[in-house]
Amino acid sequence: MRWFGGCAPGGPAVLPAGARLVWGEPPLWAVGPSPEQQVRVVESPCGFRFAVFGPCAADEDALARAAATPDLARAVTGWAGSFVVARVAPSGALEVLSDAASALPLFTVRTPGGVVWGSSSLALSSLAGGRVDTEWLHSFLLDRQTPLAGRSSWAGVVPVPAGHRLLLGEGGAMAVTSWWTPSRRSYDAAVPLVATALGEGVRSRADGVAVSSDVAGIDSTSVAVLAARHGPVLGLTAHPEGISEGGDLRFARALALAVPGLEHLPFPLHPEHLAFSPAKVRLPATDEPAPSSGLWAMLSAQLLNVAGRGSVRHLTGDGGDNLFMAPPVHLVDLARRWRLLRLGQDALAWSQLRRVSPWPLVGAALTRSVSQLYRPWLVRPPWLLGPAGAPPPSPKDADAVLIADVRGAARSAYADVQLADALGVELHHPYFDGALLDAVVSVPSWERFSVHRYKPLLVDAVGPVLPEAHRGRAAKGVFAGDFHRGVRANLPGLLTSADGRLAGMGLIDPGPLRVALHGVALGARSVWPPLLAALVAEMWLEAVESAKSTLWAPVGKVAR
């Protein structure tokens, strides 16, 4: 697993097993294969040491300027990519900026010798006893998108919030403050910034490296086309076994003919790839339950396939829906501004699209009920035990919803990145880049929304590089039925797991969960998020139970 971290100045001088020291006092390290362009270090003439971890589009001159600037946050704002920066001042104080979109999470743990920080809560947990935080896990089972704030899946390991500055000094001094706030721009001003943020984010990952990419809907298609501008790309399209025409396949084949350097690779989905099927590769341990745990048989087969063809990095379109297909929460913003005519028009258009009544939408907007417009299906599942607890604070407007939704999805997707690491493939999600989030959220919410155009901000930004047929595409392949078939095919094992570790911890009642699983196997409509949360959490507990703890060793003073 690739991860990085360090120690507070004057704090513990410890290193995890297998770490490569980036610099000495205070220790800063990287674990796992770390390509040079993803761990870059600069030393300024005035004594500052600066490191950037993760894909980052900034050139060497920009890094040199950031190394010595008085305002580090201002210097890195606008850099494309998903990254964390660390800087040691001549005084010895350490400043670390967390990723704005939470695509590269950051954590701290207090040890008897002081603070240790890093990008893997699982690895850090061995410094805090290696115990699962059951309160966090309980909140995850209720809402995996926004589990308990200020906690991680591991007891004693504390997350640094996205877009925040971690300041560490001598004597255990630690402060966490915000460094990122959303910008404000007109739609026309944001379009080129969206294009630049996505294009540069893809370049930082694809330039000079053998890459593959999903090719399905417009999100992954855009990523594949942008990547092909920097070298050969292997474009993978999953499709049902026995269906070799139409849908995503038709568009993917046409794309490969129109885009130089893009090679199309169809990937037929066999019964062994159904959701929750046993995989040939054991599910690796990750920081938290990975979203793709239930699809590990399929995902691992796809990643091994592209790796066998030479791909080092695999790019996805994950996050595109979070950014460009938000729920109609902007209706609340319109109500606050008394733009009632536009509110009524959008509510009616949305209701016609979804074939529901517009009046609940209007009522929710007028009463400022963001939660009814954001995730109205979010209720306590009948199998969840324990006290209800205080619900997480609801976002107050469409911008807050967009930021929370992207950050929640990005944080969770990092566990998928760790799954891929176990296979030797780097998994990248360019739509979770902080600069892209900033460009999108800067547009007024009612201008981002459209019932009449599919993802208008994305299409206007990348449309010029897409073939015409793909520019106007408004749908992609849907595999929801595969989850029903997967549950049906693997029902005995899932029923057994319902009475597994979660039940033993007193977090769930197996009976109602079994009832829900039987219903899904029969094809009944289901609210998938809480059901999937329970299933992947059980799989995660099994994986971390058998995983080896990270070993740490003390080190002496190391020369810079």
C-alpha positions in Angstrom: 0.0 0.0 0.0 1.3 3.4 -0.9 1.2 6.0 1.8 3.3 8.7 3.4 3.6 10.6 6.7 5.9 12.1 9.2 6.6 13.1 12.8 6.1 16.3 14.7 9.2 18.5 15.3 10.9 17.4 18.4 8.5 14.4 18.7 8.9 10.7 18.2 11.6 9.6 15.8 9.9 6.5 14.4 9.6 5.0 10.9 7.1 2.4 9.6 8.5 -0.8 8.2 9.5 -0.4 4.5 9.5 3.4 4.6 11.8 5.5 2.4 13.0 8.6 4.3 12.3 11.8 2.4 14.2 13.9 4.9 15.4 13.7 8.5 14.5 16.2 11.2 11.6 15.9 11.6 11.3 12.5 9.9 9.2 12.5 6.7 8.7 9.3 4.8 7.0 7.5 1.9 6.0 3.8 1.8 5.6 1.7 -1.3 6.6 2.4 -4.8 6.7 6.2 -5.2 7.3 7.5 -8.8 9.5 10.5 -8.8 6.7 12.8 -10.1 4.4 11.9 -7.3 6.8 12.6 -4.4 8.7 15.8 -5.2 11.0 17.7 -2.9 12.4 21.2 -3.1 14.8 23.0 -0.8 14.9 26.8 -0.9 18.0 28.9 -0.5 16.5 30.5 2.6 16.3 27.1 4.4 12.7 25.9 3.8 12.1 22.2 2.8 9.0 21.5 0.8 7.5 18.2 -0.4 4.3 17.5 -2.4 2.7 14.0 -2.3 0.2 12.8 -4.9 -0.5 13.8 -8.5 0.1 17.5 -8.9 0.3 19.5 -12.1 2.5 22.3 -10.7 5.9 22.6 -12.4 9.3 22.9 -10.7 9.2 26.7 -10.7 5.9 26.7 -9.0 7.2 24.3 -6.4 10.2 26.5 -5.8 8.1 29.6 -5.3 5.8 27.7 -2.9 8.7 26.5 -0.9 9.6 30.0 0.3 6.4 32.0 0.1 4.9 33.5 3.2 1.4 32.2 2.3 1.7 28.5 1.4 -2.1 28.1 1.0 -2.3 30.9 -1.5 0.6 29.5 -3.5 -1.0 26.1 -4.0 -4.5 27.2 -4.6 -5.4 26.4 -8.2 -2.9 23.6 -8.6 -4.5 20.7 -10.4 -4.4 17.3 -8.9 -5.0 15.5 -5.6 -2.1 16.2 -3.3 -0.8 17.0 0.1 2.0 19.5 0.7 4.4 19.6 3.7 6.9 22.4 4.5 9.5 22.7 7.3 10.5 26.3 8.1 14.1 27.2 9.2 12.7 27.4 12.7 11.7 23.7 12.5 7.9 24.3 12.5 6.1 21.9 10.2 3.1 23.0 8.0 1.0 20.4 6.2 -1.9 21.2 3.9 -4.6 18.5 3.5 -6.2 17.9 0.1 -9.1 20.3 -0.6 -11.5 17.5 -1.8 -10.4 14.7 0.6 -9.2 12.5 -2.2 -5.9 12.1 -0.3 -7.0 11.9 3.3 -4.7 12.8 6.2 -4.7 11.6 9.8 -2.9 12.2 13.1 -2.3 10.1 16.2 -0.8 11.1 19.5 1.8 8.8 20.9 3.7 9.1 24.2 6.5 10.8 22.3 4.3 13.2 20.3 2.3 13.5 17.2 2.7 11.2 14.1 0.7 12.1 10.9 0.1 10.2 7.7 -2.2 9.3 4.8 -3.2 5.9 6.1 -5.4 5.5 9.2 -4.9 1.7 9.1 -1.1 2.1 9.3 -1.2 4.7 12.0 -3.7 2.6 14.0 -0.9 0.3 15.2 0.5 3.2 17.2 -2.9 3.6 19.0 -3.7 0.0 19.8 -5.2 -1.1 16.5 -8.8 -1.0 17.6 -11.8 -0.4 15.4 -13.8 2.7 16.5 -17.2 1.1 16.9 -19.0 4.5 17.3 -17.6 5.5 13.9 -18.6 2.2 12.4 -22.1 2.5 13.8 -22.4 6.0 12.1 -21.0 4.5 8.9 -23.8 1.9 8.9 -26.3 4.7 9.1 -24.7 7.0 6.5 -21.5 5.8 4.9 -21.2 9.2 3.1 -20.9 11.3 6.2 -19.9 9.1 9.2 -19.0 10.5 12.6 -17.1 13.8 12.2 -13.7 14.1 13.8 -13.3 10.4 14.0 -11.9 7.7 11.8 -12.6 4.0 11.5 -9.7 3.4 14.0 -9.8 4.5 17.7 -7.3 7.2 18.5 -6.6 8.1 14.8 -8.0 11.5 14.1 -8.7 12.8 10.5 -7.4 16.2 9.4 -10.4 17.8 7.7 -10.2 18.4 4.0 -8.9 21.8 3.0 -7.2 22.3 6.4 -3.7 23.3 7.6 -2.0 21.1 10.2 0.7 23.1 12.1 3.1 21.1 14.3 5.8 22.6 16.6 8.1 21.6 19.4 6.7 20.4 22.7 3.6 18.8 21.2 2.1 22.0 19.8 -0.6 21.3 17.2 -3.1 23.5 15.5 -5.6 22.7 12.7 -7.1 25.6 10.7 -8.9 26.0 7.4 -6.9 27.0 4.3 -9.5 26.5 1.5 -12.7 28.3 0.9 -14.9 28.1 -2.3 -14.4 30.8 -4.9 -17.1 32.7 -6.7 -17.3 33.1 -10.5 -19.8 33.5 -13.3 -20.6 30.4 -15.4 -18.6 31.8 -18.4 -15.6 32.4 -16.2 -15.7 29.0 -14.7 -15.9 27.0 -17.9 -12.3 27.4 -19.0 -11.2 26.7 -15.4 -13.1 23.5 -15.3 -11.4 22.5 -18.6 -8.0 23.5 -17.3 -8.4 21.7 -13.9 -9.6 18.5 -15.5 -7.1 18.6 -18.3 -4.1 19.4 -16.1 -5.2 16.8 -13.5 -5.3 14.1 -16.2 -2.0 15.3 -17.6 -0.3 15.0 -14.2 -1.3 11.4 -14.1 -0.9 10.3 -17.8 2.2 12.1 -19.0 5.0 9.7 -19.7 3.3 6.7 -18.0 1.5 3.7 -19.4 -2.2 4.3 -18.4 -5.6 2.7 -18.9 -9.0 4.3 -18.4 -12.6 3.3 -18.1 -14.6 4.2 -21.2 -18.3 4.2 -20.5 -20.3 7.5 -20.0 -19.2 11.0 -20.7 -17.2 11.3 -17.5 -14.8 8.4 -18.2 -14.8 9.1 -21.9 -13.6 12.7 -21.3 -10.8 11.4 -19.0 -9.7 8.9 -21.7 -9.7 11.5 -24.5 -7.7 13.9 -22.4 -5.2 11.2 -21.3 -4.7 10.2 -25.0 -3.3 13.6 -25.7 -0.2 12.6 -23.6 0.4 9.1 -24.8 -1.2 5.7 -25.5 -4.3 4.8 -23.5 -6.0 1.4 -23.1 -9.7 2.1 -22.9 -11.6 -0.6 -20.9 -15.4 -1.0 -21.4 -17.3 -3.5 -19.2 -20.3 -5.1 -20.9 -22.6 -8.0 -20.2 -21.5 -11.4 -21.4 -23.0 -12.2 -24.8 -23.9 -8.6 -25.6 -21.3 -7.3 -28.1 -23.3 -4.4 -29.7 -25.0 -1.2 -28.6 -24.8 0.8 -25.4 -21.4 1.7 -24.0 -19.6 -0.6 -26.5 -20.9 1.3 -29.6 -19.7 4.6 -28.2 -16.4 3.2 -27.1 -15.6 1.6 -30.4 -16.5 4.9 -32.2 -14.3 6.8 -29.8 -11.3 4.5 -30.4 -11.6 5.1 -34.1 -11.8 8.9 -33.6 -9.1 9.4 -31.0 -5.5 8.7 -31.9 -3.6 6.6 -29.3 -6.8 5.2 -27.7 -7.0 1.4 -27.9 -10.3 -0.2 -27.0 -10.4 -3.2 -24.7 -13.9 -4.8 -24.2 -14.3 -6.6 -20.8 -17.2 -9.1 -20.8 -18.8 -9.6 -17.4 -19.1 -13.3 -16.6 -21.1 -14.8 -13.8 -18.0 -14.9 -11.7 -17.9 -11.1 -11.8 -21.3 -10.7 -10.2 -21.5 -8.6 -7.1 -20.4 -10.4 -3.9 -18.9 -13.3 -5.8 -15.7 -14.8 -4.4 -12.7 -13.2 -6.0 -9.5 -15.0 -7.0 -7.6 -12.4 -5.0 -8.3 -12.0 -1.3 -9.9 -8.6 -0.4 -7.0 -6.4 1.0 -7.2 -4.5 4.2 -8.0 -0.8 3.8 -8.4 2.3 6.0 -12.2 1.9 5.9 -14.8 -0.2 4.1 -14.1 0.2 0.4 -17.1 1.1 -1.9 -16.0 -1.6 -4.4 -15.6 -4.4 -1.8 -18.8 -6.0 -3.1 -17.5 -5.7 -6.7 -14.0 -6.9 -5.9 -14.3 -10.0 -8.1 -15.0 -7.7 -11.1 -12.7 -4.9 -10.2 -9.7 -7.1 -9.4 -10.1 -8.9 -12.7 -10.3 -5.7 -14.6 -7.2 -4.2 -12.9 -5.2 -7.4 -13.4 -6.3 -7.4 -17.1 -5.0 -3.9 -17.8 -1.9 -4.5 -15.7 -1.1 -7.6 -17.8 -1.2 -5.3 -20.8 1.3 -2.9 -19.3 -0.9 -0.3 -17.6 0.7 1.2 -14.5 -2.2 3.6 -13.7 -5.9 3.2 -14.3 -8.1 6.3 -14.5 -11.8 6.4 -13.8 -14.8 8.7 -14.2 -15.8 8.3 -10.6 -16.9 11.6 -9.1 -18.3 13.0 -12.3 -21.9 12.4 -11.2 -21.1 14.0 -7.8 -19.8 17.2 -9.4 -22.1 17.6 -12.4 -25.4 15.8 -11.5 -26.3 17.2 -8.1 -29.8 16.8 -6.7 -32.1 19.9 -7.0 -31.0 21.5 -3.7 -30.5 24.7 -5.6 -34.3 25.2 -5.2 -33.6 26.2 -1.6 -31.1 28.8 -2.9 -33.8 30.1 -5.2 -36.3 30.3 -2.4 -33.9 32.3 -0.2 -33.6 34.8 -3.1 -37.4 34.9 -3.7 -36.8 33.7 -7.3 -40.1 31.9 -7.2 -40.8 31.7 -10.9 -37.5 30.0 -11.6 -38.1 27.8 -8.5 -41.5 26.6 -9.9 -40.1 26.1 -13.4 -37.2 23.9 -12.2 -39.3 22.0 -9.7 -41.8 21.2 -12.5 -39.1 20.2 -14.9 -37.4 17.9 -12.3 -40.7 16.3 -11.3 -41.5 15.5 -15.0 -38.1 14.0 -15.4 -38.5 11.8 -12.3 -42.3 11.3 -12.8 -43.1 12.6 -9.3 -45.3 15.4 -8.0 -43.6 18.9 -8.0 -45.3 20.0 -4.8 -43.0 18.1 -2.3 -40.0 19.8 -4.0 -41.6 23.2 -3.8 -42.6 22.6 -0.1 -39.0 21.5 0.8 -37.6 24.6 -0.9 -39.9 27.0 0.8 -39.3 25.4 4.2 -35.5 25.4 3.5 -35.4 21.6 4.0 -32.2 20.7 2.3 -32.2 17.1 3.6 -35.5 16.4 1.8 -34.0 17.5 -1.5 -30.5 16.0 -1.0 -31.1 12.4 0.2 -34.7 11.9 1.1 -34.2 8.1 1.3 -31.8 8.5 4.2 -33.5 6.7 7.2 -32.3 4.4 9.9 -32.2 0.9 8.5 -34.3 -1.7 10.6 -31.2 -3.9 11.2 -29.2 -1.1 12.9 -28.9 -1.4 16.7 -27.7 1.0 19.3 -28.7 4.5 20.2 -29.8 6.8 17.4 -27.3 9.5 18.3 -27.4 13.1 17.1 -27.8 13.3 13.3 -25.0 15.0 11.4 -25.7 18.6 10.7 -27.4 19.0 7.4 -25.7 21.2 4.7 -27.4 24.6 4.5 -27.3 25.2 0.8 -26.5 23.7 -2.6 -22.8 24.6 -2.4 -22.4 23.0 1.0 -24.2 19.9 -0.3 -21.9 19.7 -3.4 -18.7 20.1 -1.2 -19.9 17.5 1.4 -21.0 15.1 -1.3 -17.7 15.2 -3.3 -15.6 15.0 -0.1 -17.6 12.1 1.3 -17.3 10.2 -2.0 -13.6 11.1 -2.4 -12.7 10.0 1.1 -14.5 6.7 0.6 -12.9 6.2 -2.9 -9.5 6.3 -1.3 -10.1 2.9 0.1 -10.6 1.7 -3.5 -7.2 3.2 -4.3 -5.8 1.1 -1.6 -7.5 -2.0 -3.0 -5.8 -1.4 -6.3 -2.4 -0.8 -4.7 -2.5 -4.4 -3.5 -2.5 -5.4 -7.2 0.3 -3.1 -8.1 -1.9 -0.7 -10.1 -2.4 3.0 -9.2 -6.1 3.9 -9.3 -6.9 7.5 -10.0 -10.1 9.6 -9.9 -9.4 13.0 -11.5 -12.9 14.2 -10.8 -12.1 14.3 -7.1 -9.4 16.9 -7.6 -9.6 20.0 -5.4 -9.1 22.6 -8.2 -11.9 21.0 -10.2 -14.2 21.1 -7.1 -13.3 24.8 -6.7 -14.1 25.6 -10.3 -17.5 23.8 -10.3 -18.7 25.1 -6.9 -17.8 28.7 -7.8 -20.7 28.8 -10.2 -24.1 29.8 -8.8 -26.0 26.6 -8.0 -29.0 27.4 -10.2 -26.6 27.9 -13.2 -25.0 24.5 -12.6 -28.4 22.8 -12.7 -30.3 21.9 -15.9 -33.0 19.4 -16.6 -32.7 20.2 -20.3 -29.0 19.6 -20.8 -26.9 16.7 -19.5 -24.0 17.9 -17.4 -23.8 21.3 -19.1 -20.7 22.6 -17.3 -18.7 19.5 -18.1 -19.9 19.4 -21.8 -19.1 23.1 -22.3 -15.6 22.6 -20.7 -14.5 19.5 -22.5 -16.8 19.5 -25.5 -14.2 20.9 -27.9 -12.0 17.8 -27.5 -14.9 15.2 -27.7 -16.3 13.8 -30.9 -19.7 15.1 -31.7 -21.6 11.9 -31.0 -20.1 11.7 -27.5 -20.6 15.4 -26.8 -24.3 15.0 -27.0 -24.6 11.7 -25.1 -26.9 11.9 -22.1 -26.8 8.4 -20.6 -24.5 5.4 -19.9 -24.8 1.7 -19.2 -26.6 0.8 -16.0 -25.7 -2.3 -14.0 -28.1 -2.0 -11.1 -29.7 -5.3 -12.0 -26.4 -7.0 -11.6 -26.5 -6.3 -7.9 -29.8 -8.2 -7.6 -28.4 -11.1 -9.5 -25.2 -11.0 -7.4 -27.2 -11.1 -4.2 -29.3 -14.0 -5.6 -26.3 -16.0 -6.7 -24.4 -15.5 -3.5 -27.3 -15.5 -1.1 -26.2 -18.3 1.2 -22.9 -16.7 2.0 -24.5 -13.3 2.5 -27.1 -14.7 4.9 -24.3 -16.3 6.9 -22.3 -13.0 7.0 -25.4 -11.2 8.4 -24.7 -13.1 11.6 -21.1 -12.2 11.5 -18.7 -9.7 13.1 -21.1 -6.7 13.0 -23.7 -8.8 14.8 -21.1 -10.0 17.3 -20.2 -6.3 18.1 -23.9 -5.6 18.8 -24.2 -3.2 15.8 -26.8 -5.0 13.8 -29.7 -7.3 14.2 -29.2 -10.2 11.7 -32.9 -10.9 11.3 -34.0 -7.7 9.5 -30.8 -7.8 7.4 -31.6 -11.3 6.3 -35.2 -10.2 5.4 -33.8 -7.4 3.3 -31.3 -9.7 1.5 -34.1 -12.2 0.7 -36.2 -9.3 -0.8 -33.3 -8.1 -2.9 -32.7 -11.7 -4.2 -36.3 -11.8 -5.3 -35.9 -8.5 -7.2 -37.6 -6.2 -4.7 -36.8 -2.5 -4.9 -34.3 -1.6 -2.2 -32.6 1.5 -0.7 -29.1 0.3 -1.6 -26.8 2.6 0.4 -27.5 1.3 4.0 -27.6 -2.3 2.7 -24.3 -2.0 0.9 -22.8 -0.3 4.0 -23.6 -3.3 6.1 -22.3 -5.8 3.6 -19.0 -4.0 2.8 -18.4 -3.3 6.5 -18.6 -7.0 7.3 -16.2 -7.7 4.5 -13.8 -5.0 5.8 -13.8 -6.4 9.3 -12.8 -9.8 8.0 -10.0 -8.3 5.9 -8.5 -6.1 8.7 -8.8 -8.9 11.2 -6.4 -11.1 9.2 -4.1 -8.2 8.1 -0.7 -7.8 9.6 -0.2 -4.6 11.8 2.3 -2.0 10.6 5.6 -2.4 12.4 7.4 0.8 13.6 11.0 1.2 14.6 12.8 4.0 16.3 15.4 5.9 14.3 18.2 8.2 15.4 18.8 11.6 14.0 19.1 11.4 10.2 21.1 13.8 8.1 19.0 15.9 5.8 
